[in-house]
């Protein structure tokens, strides 16, 4: 038996095609099992590729009260994220996970802009389990 006969036999055998088809089907459909049938185990895991994308982002508005006049800013304006590309690659200094982080961002804003104003935030923060209501009011002093 020569080498060409062996490769010809493998090329015409249905076994490699069935193995490839079975593996491809498993890779594509196995993550859907927990979502479709409501159970999971180490073999059938749910999709979690992008489970933390967007975590720590704010949705709401900041109100800055200076000398009786209110100025309303979006979170991106308040954090000075006016370019979309920068906002897509948010790093730890821009993320907010709770009231302490929000307080730190407001203190940074006060130090950066040196304003004597009352600043409040009313909105939500994105966490792993969804949006959580968050509000805070602080006073900046020059």
C-alpha positions as CSV (number, residue, x, y, z in Angstrom):
1,X,0.0,0.0,0.0
2,X,1.5,3.3,-1.0
3,X,1.1,6.8,0.6
4,X,-1.3,8.0,-2.1
5,X,-3.7,5.2,-1.4
6,X,-3.8,6.0,2.3
7,X,-4.6,9.7,1.7
8,X,-7.2,8.8,-0.9
9,X,-8.9,6.5,1.5
10,X,-8.9,9.2,4.3
11,X,-10.2,11.8,1.8
12,X,-13.1,9.6,0.8
13,X,-13.9,8.4,4.3
14,X,-17.0,10.1,5.9
15,X,-15.6,9.9,9.4
16,X,-13.6,13.2,9.3
17,X,-16.5,15.0,7.8
18,X,-18.9,13.7,10.6
19,X,-16.3,14.6,13.3
20,X,-15.9,18.1,11.9
21,X,-19.7,18.6,11.6
22,X,-20.3,17.3,15.1
23,X,-17.6,19.5,16.6
24,X,-18.8,22.6,14.7
25,X,-22.4,21.9,15.8
26,X,-21.4,21.5,19.4
27,X,-19.3,24.7,19.4
28,X,-22.2,26.7,17.9
29,X,-25.2,25.2,19.8
30,X,-23.8,24.2,23.2
31,X,-23.9,27.7,24.7
32,X,-27.6,27.9,23.8
33,X,-28.5,24.8,25.9
34,X,-28.7,26.7,29.2
35,X,-30.7,29.5,27.7
36,X,-33.1,27.2,25.8
37,X,-33.6,24.5,28.4
38,X,-32.8,26.5,31.6
39,X,-29.9,24.4,32.9
40,X,-26.2,24.5,32.7
41,X,-23.2,22.4,33.6
42,X,-19.5,22.5,32.8
43,X,-20.0,21.0,29.4
44,X,-22.9,23.3,28.4
45,X,-22.0,26.8,29.5
46,X,-24.0,29.9,28.7
47,X,-22.5,32.7,26.6
48,X,-20.7,35.2,28.7
49,X,-18.3,36.8,26.3
50,X,-19.5,40.4,26.9
51,X,-21.0,40.2,30.4
52,X,-19.2,43.1,31.9
53,X,-19.1,45.5,28.9
54,X,-20.6,48.8,29.9
55,X,-20.3,48.2,33.7
56,X,-19.6,51.3,35.6
57,X,-21.2,53.7,33.1
58,X,-23.5,56.4,34.2
59,X,-26.9,57.3,32.7
60,X,-28.5,60.5,34.1
61,X,-27.6,64.1,34.5
62,X,-25.4,66.2,36.7
63,X,-26.9,69.5,37.9
64,X,-24.4,72.3,38.8
65,X,-26.0,75.1,40.8
66,X,-23.7,78.2,40.7
67,X,-25.0,81.5,42.2
68,X,-28.7,80.4,41.7
69,X,-28.3,79.3,38.1
70,X,-28.5,75.7,37.1
71,X,-26.3,74.1,34.5
72,X,-27.2,70.5,33.4
73,X,-24.4,68.2,32.1
74,X,-24.5,64.7,30.7
75,X,-22.1,62.2,32.4
76,X,-19.8,62.4,29.4
77,X,-19.6,66.2,29.6
78,X,-19.1,66.1,33.3
79,X,-16.3,63.6,33.1
80,X,-14.8,65.5,30.1
81,X,-15.3,62.5,27.7
82,X,-16.4,64.5,24.6
83,X,-14.8,62.1,22.1
84,X,-16.5,58.8,21.3
85,X,-13.3,56.9,20.8
86,X,-12.1,57.8,24.3
87,X,-15.4,56.8,25.8
88,X,-15.2,53.4,24.2
89,X,-12.0,52.6,26.0
90,X,-13.0,53.7,29.5
91,X,-10.4,53.0,32.2
92,X,-10.8,52.9,35.9
93,X,-10.7,56.7,36.6
94,X,-13.9,57.2,34.5
95,X,-16.0,54.2,35.9
96,X,-18.4,54.5,38.7
97,X,-19.6,51.5,40.7
98,X,-21.3,53.2,43.6
99,X,-21.7,56.3,45.7
100,X,-18.1,56.4,46.8
101,X,-16.8,56.4,43.2
102,X,-19.3,59.1,42.3
103,X,-18.2,61.2,45.2
104,X,-14.6,60.9,44.0
105,X,-15.5,61.9,40.5
106,X,-17.4,65.0,41.8
107,X,-14.4,65.9,44.0
108,X,-12.1,65.6,40.9
109,X,-14.4,67.9,39.0
110,X,-14.4,70.4,41.8
111,X,-10.6,70.4,41.9
112,X,-10.2,70.5,38.1
113,X,-12.6,73.4,37.6
114,X,-12.2,75.3,40.9
115,X,-15.9,76.1,41.3
116,X,-17.9,77.2,44.3
117,X,-21.1,75.3,43.5
118,X,-23.5,72.7,44.5
119,X,-23.3,69.6,42.3
120,X,-25.9,66.8,42.2
121,X,-26.3,63.7,40.2
122,X,-29.6,61.9,39.6
123,X,-29.6,58.8,37.4
124,X,-28.4,55.2,37.2
125,X,-25.2,53.2,37.1
126,X,-24.7,50.1,35.0
127,X,-23.8,47.0,37.1
128,X,-23.5,43.3,36.3
129,X,-27.2,42.7,37.1
130,X,-28.6,45.8,35.4
131,X,-29.1,49.4,36.1
132,X,-29.1,50.6,39.7
133,X,-30.5,54.0,40.8
134,X,-27.9,56.4,42.1
135,X,-28.2,60.0,43.4
136,X,-25.8,62.2,45.2
137,X,-25.6,65.9,46.1
138,X,-22.3,67.7,47.2
139,X,-21.0,71.1,47.7
140,X,-17.7,72.3,46.1
141,X,-15.7,75.0,47.8
142,X,-13.0,77.1,46.1
